Amino acid sequence: MKQFSIKDTYTHPVKMAIVVVVLMLFCQLLFVLIKPLIPNLIDERSPHVVTIAMLLFYILFNSISTFSSKSLARHWGRSMYGLMLIGGLGYLIAYLISGKSLRELDGFRDIIIIVLIGFFALKSIATSIKGIVLFTKYRDSLKK
């Protein structure tokens, strides 16, 4: 059985999502521990802000990792699974910590929609660039 390597997380979107979820859990735990010390600084929106920040972190590195993927279709599907994993677990953890849903927080549903549109835009741009590069390499190999 292959051992887990941190280098594998860069090329495999679901493993990258698992690392981001662990990082998100650490940040959420840190907020829970700091909240009694500084109650004015951390409010009920903070867990949702951490979830959105981790989604953006995943989107950035996932779009960059598209260029090193071997199969664009497989990478796209796994990226969707990773995004759903982070979004679902992040929302659940934020809801359990804050006790507030996205409907009760004004504007957060709009922010999530903008982040998702950004994911699709960045992923589409990266996939298009990767496709153009592959096509150019193929055309260059035919000329030789």
Secondary structure, DSSP 4 states (H G I P E B T S, - for coil): -PPP-TTHHHH-HHHHHHHHHHHHHHHHHHHHHHTTT-TTT--TTHHHHHHHHHHHHHHHHHHHHGGG-S-HHHHHHHHHHHHHHHHHHHHHHHHHHH---TTTSTTHHHHHHHHHHHHHHHHHHHHHHHHHHHHHHHHHHHH-
